[in-house]
């Protein structure tokens, strides 16, 4: 379970880097927004729907851990599958690949997460 928490921590860092990059792009297009306004956009704007699978995986681990029903191997397989950038893959994978290309912070967080997945 400790390894799952370690990976979850890296996923949160990666998610944060991704959201920060998306906020930068959003504000370039729409002007500066408050944290609350951007959170509203993240939750409600379909332009950010592609991020939801990653959020869902983090929440899934938390909920399953609370219920005592964690299947660590299955969860790790889902994480590995999701974090496989692919220009022709799922909506998440396409956006993720683009983020990796344009954001050094996302790239660094991705590398740290992948190292954690291998440990």
MMTF fields as JSON, N, C-alpha, C and O atoms, coordinates in Angstrom:
{
  "mmtfVersion": "1.0.0",
  "mmtfProducer": "UNKNOWN",
  "numBonds": 475,
  "numAtoms": 476,
  "numGroups": 119,
  "numChains": 1,
  "numModels": 1,
  "chainsPerModel": [1],
  "groupsPerChain": [119],
  "chainIdList": ["A"],
  "bondAtomList": [4, 2, 8, 6, 12, 10, 16, 14, 20, 18, 24, 22, 28, 26, 32, 30, 36, 34, 40, 38, 44, 42, 48, 46, 52, 50, 56, 54, 60, 58, 64, 62, 68, 66, 72, 70, 76, 74, 80, 78, 84, 82, 88, 86, 92, 90, 96, 94, 100, 98, 104, 102, 108, 106, 112, 110, 116, 114, 120, 118, 124, 122, 128, 126, 132, 130, 136, 134, 140, 138, 144, 142, 148, 146, 152, 150, 156, 154, 160, 158, 164, 162, 168, 166, 172, 170, 176, 174, 180, 178, 184, 182, 188, 186, 192, 190, 196, 194, 200, 198, 204, 202, 208, 206, 212, 210, 216, 214, 220, 218, 224, 222, 228, 226, 232, 230, 236, 234, 240, 238, 244, 242, 248, 246, 252, 250, 256, 254, 260, 258, 264, 262, 268, 266, 272, 270, 276, 274, 280, 278, 284, 282, 288, 286, 292, 290, 296, 294, 300, 298, 304, 302, 308, 306, 312, 310, 316, 314, 320, 318, 324, 322, 328, 326, 332, 330, 336, 334, 340, 338, 344, 342, 348, 346, 352, 350, 356, 354, 360, 358, 364, 362, 368, 366, 372, 370, 376, 374, 380, 378, 384, 382, 388, 386, 392, 390, 396, 394, 400, 398, 404, 402, 408, 406, 412, 410, 416, 414, 420, 418, 424, 422, 428, 426, 432, 430, 436, 434, 440, 438, 444, 442, 448, 446, 452, 450, 456, 454, 460, 458, 464, 462, 468, 466, 472, 470],
  "bondOrderList": [1, 1, 1, 1, 1, 1, 1, 1, 1, 1, 1, 1, 1, 1, 1, 1, 1, 1, 1, 1, 1, 1, 1, 1, 1, 1, 1, 1, 1, 1, 1, 1, 1, 1, 1, 1, 1, 1, 1, 1, 1, 1, 1, 1, 1, 1, 1, 1, 1, 1, 1, 1, 1, 1, 1, 1, 1, 1, 1, 1, 1, 1, 1, 1, 1, 1, 1, 1, 1, 1, 1, 1, 1, 1, 1, 1, 1, 1, 1, 1, 1, 1, 1, 1, 1, 1, 1, 1, 1, 1, 1, 1, 1, 1, 1, 1, 1, 1, 1, 1, 1, 1, 1, 1, 1, 1, 1, 1, 1, 1, 1, 1, 1, 1, 1, 1, 1, 1],
  "groupList": [{"groupName": "UNK", "atomNameList": ["N", "CA", "C", "O"], "elementList": ["N", "C", "C", "O"], "formalChargeList": [0, 0, 0, 0], "bondAtomList": [1, 0, 2, 1, 3, 2], "bondOrderList": [1, 1, 2], "singleLetterCode": "X", "chemCompType": "L-PEPTIDE LINKING"}],
  "groupTypeList": [0, 0, 0, 0, 0, 0, 0, 0, 0, 0, 0, 0, 0, 0, 0, 0, 0, 0, 0, 0, 0, 0, 0, 0, 0, 0, 0, 0, 0, 0, 0, 0, 0, 0, 0, 0, 0, 0, 0, 0, 0, 0, 0, 0, 0, 0, 0, 0, 0, 0, 0, 0, 0, 0, 0, 0, 0, 0, 0, 0, 0, 0, 0, 0, 0, 0, 0, 0, 0, 0, 0, 0, 0, 0, 0, 0, 0, 0, 0, 0, 0, 0, 0, 0, 0, 0, 0, 0, 0, 0, 0, 0, 0, 0, 0, 0, 0, 0, 0, 0, 0, 0, 0, 0, 0, 0, 0, 0, 0, 0, 0, 0, 0, 0, 0, 0, 0, 0, 0],
  "groupIdList": [1, 2, 3, 4, 5, 6, 7, 8, 9, 10, 11, 12, 13, 14, 15, 16, 17, 18, 19, 20, 21, 22, 23, 24, 25, 26, 27, 28, 29, 30, 31, 32, 33, 34, 35, 36, 37, 38, 39, 40, 41, 42, 43, 44, 45, 46, 47, 48, 49, 50, 51, 52, 53, 54, 55, 56, 57, 58, 59, 60, 61, 62, 63, 64, 65, 66, 67, 68, 69, 70, 71, 72, 73, 74, 75, 76, 77, 78, 79, 80, 81, 82, 83, 84, 85, 86, 87, 88, 89, 90, 91, 92, 93, 94, 95, 96, 97, 98, 99, 100, 101, 102, 103, 104, 105, 106, 107, 108, 109, 110, 111, 112, 113, 114, 115, 116, 117, 118, 119],
  "secStructList": [7, 2, 2, 2, 2, 2, 2, 2, 2, 2, 2, 2, 2, 2, 2, 2, 2, 2, 2, 2, 2, 2, 2, 2, 2, 2, 2, 2, 2, 2, 7, 7, 7, 7, 2, 2, 2, 2, 2, 2, 2, 2, 2, 2, 7, 4, 4, 4, 4, 4, 4, 2, 2, 2, 2, 2, 2, 2, 2, 2, 2, 2, 2, 2, 2, 2, 2, 6, 7, 7, 7, 2, 2, 2, 2, 2, 2, 2, 2, 2, 2, 2, 6, 7, 7, 7, 6, 6, 1, 7, 2, 2, 2, 2, 2, 2, 2, 2, 2, 2, 2, 2, 7, 2, 2, 2, 2, 2, 2, 2, 2, 2, 2, 2, 2, 2, 2, 2, 7],
  "xCoordList": [0.821, 0.0, 0.867, 0.5, 2.019, 2.913, 3.325, 3.39, 3.604, 3.981, 2.836, 3.077, 1.602, 0.453, 0.362, 0.048, 0.631, 0.605, 1.716, 1.525, 2.868, 3.989, 3.611, 3.859, 3.028, 2.612, 1.488, 1.481, 0.539, -0.547, 0.019, -0.452, 1.024, 1.653, 2.246, 2.1, 2.906, 3.461, 2.355, 2.481, 1.279, 0.144, -0.443, -0.808, -0.534, -1.041, -0.115, -0.583, 1.189, 2.147, 2.004, 2.025, 1.86, 1.69, 0.39, 0.366, -0.677, -1.978, -1.871, -2.392, -1.195, -1.014, -0.254, -0.653, 0.826, 1.597, 0.743, 0.825, -0.07, -0.94, -1.976, -2.216, -2.581, -3.596, -2.963, -3.562, -1.777, -1.104, -0.82, -1.007, -0.377, -0.12, -1.424, -1.469, -2.469, -3.761, -4.29, -4.929, -4.03, -4.449, -3.689, -4.27, -2.403, -1.611, -2.199, -2.37, -2.505, -3.073, -4.453, -4.774, -5.257, -6.605, -6.534, -7.277, -5.641, -5.522, -4.919, -5.229, -4.078, -3.588, -4.749, -4.749, -5.724, -6.866, -7.977, -8.65, -8.18, -9.349, -9.012, -9.919, -7.754, -7.37, -7.272, -7.711, -6.688, -6.474, -7.811, -8.782, -7.852, -9.047, -8.643, -7.495, -9.599, -9.334, -9.241, -9.628, -8.724, -8.633, -10.017, -10.189, -11.001, -12.367, -12.963, -13.644, -12.704, -13.201, -12.56, -13.229, -11.275, -10.614, -11.091, -11.273, -11.294, -11.832, -13.199, -13.495, -14.026, -15.325, -15.175, -15.925, -14.205, -13.962, -13.476, -13.916, -12.579, -12.081, -13.213, -13.234, -14.14, -15.232, -16.31, -16.873, -16.604, -17.776, -17.496, -18.364, -16.325, -16.022, -15.582, -14.638, -16.265, -15.944, -14.529, -13.989, -13.934, -12.554, -11.585, -10.484, -11.998, -11.149, -11.607, -11.053, -12.599, -13.13, -12.051, -12.108, -11.083, -10.032, -9.221, -8.625, -9.188, -8.441, -9.142, -8.51, -10.421, -11.218, -10.765, -10.862, -10.281, -9.828, -8.709, -8.668, -7.816, -6.738, -7.293, -6.939, -8.156, -8.786, -9.543, -9.479, -10.251, -11.052, -10.174, -10.567, -8.998, -8.103, -7.622, -7.528, -7.322, -6.873, -8.008, -7.803, -9.2, -10.367, -10.694, -11.047, -10.574, -10.854, -9.967, -10.445, -8.682, -7.782, -8.214, -8.275, -8.513, -8.924, -10.19, -10.266, -11.18, -12.444, -12.263, -12.795, -11.516, -11.306, -10.495, -10.726, -9.561, -8.783, -9.694, -9.595, -10.567, -11.497, -12.437, -12.828, -12.795, -13.696, -12.958, -13.588, -11.628, -10.842, -10.898, -10.74, -11.124, -11.273, -10.241, -10.544, -9.057, -8.028, -7.474, -7.012, -7.526, -6.842, -5.667, -5.766, -4.553, -3.394, -2.891, -2.544, -2.842, -2.334, -3.215, -2.711, -4.517, -5.443, -5.341, -5.355, -5.238, -5.136, -3.843, -3.849, -2.745, -1.465, -1.514, -0.951, -2.171, -2.31, -3.093, -2.761, -4.126, -4.9, -4.041, -4.097, -3.251, -2.379, -1.377, -1.195, -0.733, 0.253, -0.39, 0.188, -1.571, -2.267, -2.622, -2.482, -3.082, -3.475, -2.274, -2.365, -1.159, 0.021, 0.902, 2.12, 0.287, 0.989, 0.609, -0.411, 1.423, 1.077, 0.962, 1.759, -0.028, -0.272, -1.079, -2.226, -0.484, -1.156, -2.417, -3.263, -2.555, -3.738, -4.538, -5.398, -4.258, -4.927, -6.198, -6.898, -6.481, -7.675, -7.541, -6.466, -8.643, -8.618, -7.565, -6.81, -7.52, -6.521, -5.113, -4.278, -4.849, -3.499, -3.052, -1.88, -3.953, -3.602, -3.251, -2.234, -4.094, -3.811, -2.538, -1.737, -2.372, -1.208, 0.079, 1.064, 0.065, 1.253, 1.585, 2.75, 0.572, 0.8, 1.366, 2.271, 0.839, 1.353, 2.808, 3.613, 3.142, 4.531, 5.473, 6.619, 5.001, 5.829, 6.045, 7.097, 5.054, 5.159, 5.499, 5.85, 5.405, 5.632, 6.751, 6.599, 7.866, 8.937, 8.481, 8.918, 7.609, 7.137, 6.333, 6.472, 5.498, 4.731, 5.689, 5.52, 6.69, 7.675, 8.436, 8.649, 8.847, 9.564, 8.67, 9.099, 7.432, 6.499, 6.177, 6.027, 6.072, 5.836, 7.002, 6.796, 8.225, 9.401, 9.436, 9.731, 9.136, 9.13, 8.047, 8.262, 6.894, 5.796, 6.16, 5.899, 6.754, 7.128, 8.202, 8.179, 9.144, 10.159, 9.491, 9.858, 8.521, 7.8, 7.034, 6.955, 6.476, 5.743, 6.671, 6.239, 7.93, 8.892, 9.492, 10.072, 9.352, 9.993, 9.162, 9.56],
  "yCoordList": [-1.194, 0.0, 1.262, 2.285, 1.167, 2.322, 2.762, 3.959, 1.804, 2.144, 2.857, 3.782, 2.443, 3.11, 4.56, 5.445, 4.807, 6.18, 7.014, 8.189, 6.394, 7.077, 7.458, 8.584, 6.542, 6.807, 7.831, 8.719, 7.721, 8.701, 10.104, 11.056, 10.229, 11.526, 12.083, 13.269, 11.232, 11.669, 12.023, 12.982, 11.256, 11.574, 12.937, 13.699, 13.245, 14.561, 15.669, 16.705, 15.458, 16.445, 16.611, 17.728, 15.504, 15.54, 16.246, 17.094, 15.899, 16.534, 18.044, 18.828, 18.439, 19.863, 20.557, 21.632, 19.951, 20.541, 20.665, 21.663, 19.656, 19.688, 20.802, 21.54, 20.917, 21.955, 23.34, 24.251, 23.506, 24.807, 25.185, 26.338, 24.236, 24.509, 24.833, 25.746, 24.095, 24.373, 25.741, 26.434, 26.125, 27.46, 28.536, 29.546, 28.325, 29.302, 29.492, 30.623, 28.401, 28.458, 29.119, 29.943, 28.752, 29.314, 30.826, 31.575, 31.271, 32.699, 33.45, 34.625, 32.814, 33.447, 33.751, 34.776, 32.871, 33.031, 33.895, 34.616, 33.832, 34.467, 35.581, 36.213, 35.832, 36.812, 36.174, 35.044, 36.92, 36.437, 36.102, 36.848, 34.975, 34.572, 34.199, 33.842, 34.288, 33.898, 32.378, 31.661, 31.907, 30.46, 29.827, 28.751, 30.485, 29.968, 29.909, 28.947, 30.945, 30.951, 29.828, 29.161, 29.626, 28.568, 27.196, 26.297, 27.027, 25.762, 25.491, 24.361, 26.526, 26.373, 25.925, 25.07, 26.5, 26.095, 24.647, 23.883, 24.267, 22.885, 21.882, 20.83, 22.216, 21.297, 21.301, 20.253, 22.471, 22.605, 22.749, 22.436, 23.207, 23.448, 22.136, 21.489, 21.766, 20.507, 20.507, 19.445, 21.676, 21.738, 21.049, 20.663, 20.898, 20.25, 18.838, 18.21, 18.336, 16.99, 15.924, 14.891, 16.16, 15.174, 14.887, 13.816, 15.828, 15.641, 14.706, 14.181, 14.502, 13.763, 12.322, 11.855, 11.599, 10.228, 10.166, 9.242, 11.136, 11.136, 11.461, 10.82, 12.451, 12.801, 11.6, 11.311, 10.909, 9.752, 8.637, 7.974, 8.424, 7.382, 7.706, 6.82, 8.963, 9.368, 9.176, 8.64, 9.619, 9.475, 7.999, 7.596, 7.2, 5.76, 5.107, 4.32, 5.431, 4.858, 5.273, 4.444, 6.557, 7.043, 6.341, 5.911, 6.228, 5.591, 4.107, 3.594, 3.429, 1.99, 1.727, 0.743, 2.596, 2.449, 2.635, 1.89, 3.618, 3.865, 2.68, 2.383, 2.008, 0.852, -0.461, -1.496, -0.426, -1.642, -2.561, -3.774, -1.983, -2.798, -2.443, -2.504, -2.081, -1.672, -2.886, -3.845, -2.832, -3.815, -3.069, -2.514, -3.071, -2.288, -2.603, -1.69, -3.874, -4.247, -3.693, -3.187, -3.785, -3.273, -1.757, -1.196, -1.096, 0.361, 0.815, 1.754, 0.149, 0.494, 0.277, 1.071, -0.772, -1.017, 0.111, 0.538, 0.593, 1.714, 2.969, 3.694, 3.224, 4.4, 4.304, 5.263, 3.16, 2.988, 3.189, 3.835, 2.64, 2.803, 4.246, 4.718, 4.949, 6.34, 7.211, 8.096, 6.968, 7.82, 7.384, 7.557, 6.823, 6.451, 7.451, 7.28, 8.506, 9.517, 8.889, 8.029, 9.328, 8.736, 9.723, 10.026, 10.221, 11.205, 10.652, 11.416, 9.338, 8.726, 7.921, 7.121, 8.13, 7.376, 8.053, 8.715, 7.871, 8.46, 9.979, 10.53, 10.637, 12.091, 12.51, 13.456, 11.797, 12.109, 11.947, 12.839, 10.827, 10.55, 11.576, 11.952, 12.028, 13.046, 14.372, 14.986, 14.812, 16.058, 15.93, 16.861, 14.777, 14.545, 14.62, 15.219, 14.017, 14.088, 15.537, 15.933, 16.32, 17.729, 18.486, 19.307, 18.215, 18.868, 18.502, 19.36, 17.253, 16.824, 17.544, 17.825, 17.841, 18.516, 19.991, 20.548, 20.63, 22.077, 22.516, 23.677, 21.622, 22.04, 21.243, 20.047, 21.899, 21.207, 20.698, 19.635, 21.449, 21.02, 19.729, 18.842, 19.629, 18.395, 17.254, 16.135, 17.535, 16.513, 15.997, 14.792, 16.904, 16.49, 15.667, 14.652, 16.107, 15.371, 14.003, 13.022, 13.94, 12.659, 11.708, 10.545, 12.214, 11.378, 10.84, 9.665, 11.697, 11.265, 10.218, 9.256, 10.406, 9.446, 8.108, 7.058, 8.137, 6.89, 6.155, 4.926, 6.89, 6.245, 5.594, 4.487, 6.276, 5.711, 4.455, 3.501, 4.451, 3.274, 2.073, 0.928, 2.328, 1.242, 0.719, -0.366, 1.487, 1.067, 0.052, -0.396],
  "zCoordList": [0.0, 0.0, 0.0, -0.577, 0.656, 0.714, -0.687, -0.966, -1.568, -2.935, -3.651, -4.427, -3.401, -4.018, -3.557, -4.353, -2.289, -1.775, -2.405, -2.719, -2.584, -3.225, -4.663, -5.094, -5.382, -6.763, -6.786, -7.638, -5.864, -5.786, -5.598, -6.22, -4.744, -4.512, -5.807, -6.104, -6.563, -7.849, -8.836, -9.598, -8.825, -9.704, -9.367, -10.262, -8.085, -7.686, -8.178, -8.649, -8.07, -8.58, -10.089, -10.605, -10.781, -12.234, -12.597, -13.489, -11.914, -12.161, -11.949, -12.742, -10.88, -10.593, -11.728, -12.177, -12.187, -13.285, -14.544, -15.259, -14.81, -15.984, -15.867, -16.822, -14.695, -14.482, -14.583, -15.156, -14.044, -14.133, -15.586, -15.975, -16.375, -17.792, -18.517, -19.341, -18.214, -18.842, -18.415, -19.206, -17.186, -16.74, -17.504, -17.901, -17.709, -18.463, -19.854, -20.309, -20.525, -21.877, -21.845, -22.7, -20.857, -20.72, -20.522, -21.156, -19.646, -19.375, -20.556, -20.751, -21.339, -22.566, -23.506, -24.189, -23.538, -24.44, -23.851, -24.587, -22.526, -21.904, -20.922, -20.381, -20.684, -19.681, -18.307, -18.093, -17.381, -16.011, -15.353, -15.485, -14.645, -13.904, -12.481, -12.219, -11.577, -10.186, -10.097, -11.02, -8.976, -8.763, -8.812, -9.385, -8.217, -8.221, -9.616, -9.97, -10.408, -11.784, -12.592, -13.381, -12.393, -13.148, -12.686, -13.506, -11.39, -10.891, -11.515, -11.902, -11.611, -12.261, -13.7, -14.171, -14.401, -15.789, -15.848, -16.707, -14.947, -14.932, -14.752, -15.391, -13.887, -13.569, -14.645, -14.961, -15.209, -16.073, -17.56, -18.375, -17.934, -19.347, -20.002, -19.548, -21.051, -21.746, -22.33, -22.64, -22.479, -22.973, -22.013, -22.405, -20.759, -19.762, -19.424, -18.522, -20.124, -19.842, -19.989, -19.322, -20.841, -21.076, -19.805, -19.69, -18.846, -17.598, -16.613, -15.697, -16.797, -15.816, -15.578, -14.443, -16.577, -16.286, -15.241, -14.429, -15.261, -14.273, -12.887, -11.898, -12.831, -11.565, -11.014, -9.819, -11.882, -11.471, -10.903, -9.943, -11.479, -10.957, -9.546, -8.697, -9.304, -7.971, -6.964, -5.874, -7.344, -6.463, -6.239, -5.13, -7.295, -7.182, -6.128, -5.31, -6.146, -5.143, -3.743, -2.835, -3.57, -2.253, -1.766, -0.615, -2.648, -2.264, -1.967, -0.983, -2.813, -2.596, -1.337, -0.634, -1.061, 0.169, 1.389, 2.364, 1.329, 2.439, 2.651, 3.779, 1.557, 1.634, 1.868, 2.081, 1.831, 1.987, 0.785, 0.916, -0.397, -1.611, -2.677, -3.869, -2.277, -3.237, -3.973, -3.355, -5.295, -6.142, -6.763, -7.857, -6.038, -6.441, -7.828, -8.577, -8.191, -9.511, -10.621, -11.624, -10.448, -11.466, -11.562, -12.658, -10.412, -10.411, -11.088, -11.884, -10.771, -11.396, -12.903, -13.656, -13.349, -14.789, -15.445, -16.551, -14.773, -15.316, -15.405, -16.399, -14.377, -14.371, -15.516, -16.266, -15.649, -16.73, -18.102, -18.976, -18.281, -19.555, -19.838, -20.967, -18.816, -18.998, -19.33, -20.18, -18.672, -18.84, -20.001, -19.967, -21.015, -22.242, -23.321, -23.99, -23.502, -24.493, -25.879, -26.253, -26.623, -27.94, -28.766, -28.436, -29.831, -30.682, -31.318, -31.783, -31.345, -31.951, -30.927, -31.298, -29.65, -28.59, -28.115, -28.881, -26.83, -26.226, -26.184, -26.421, -25.881, -25.751, -24.724, -24.951, -23.588, -22.57, -23.139, -22.99, -23.784, -24.287, -25.321, -25.348, -26.159, -27.166, -26.492, -26.814, -25.559, -24.849, -24.009, -23.927, -23.395, -22.543, -23.36, -22.926, -24.529, -25.381, -25.729, -25.697, -26.057, -26.386, -25.184, -25.336, -24.0, -22.791, -22.542, -22.179, -22.732, -22.535, -23.487, -23.136, -24.676, -25.673, -25.336, -25.65, -24.697, -24.503, -23.082, -22.873, -22.102, -20.72, -20.054, -19.808, -19.763, -19.042, -17.67, -17.23, -16.996, -15.675, -15.767, -14.925, -16.788, -16.981, -17.319, -16.834, -18.145, -18.502, -17.293, -17.156, -16.415, -15.205, -14.283, -13.735, -14.115, -13.257, -13.857, -13.128, -15.179, -15.852, -15.574, -15.227, -15.731, -15.487, -14.066, -13.849, -13.099, -11.699, -11.456, -10.719, -12.071, -11.905, -12.529, -11.942, -13.7, -14.362, -13.568, -13.492, -12.974, -12.12, -10.909, -10.514, -10.328, -9.177, -9.579, -8.805, -10.775, -11.25, -11.453, -11.325, -11.767, -11.987, -10.682, -10.654, -9.609, -8.343, -7.59, -6.515]
}
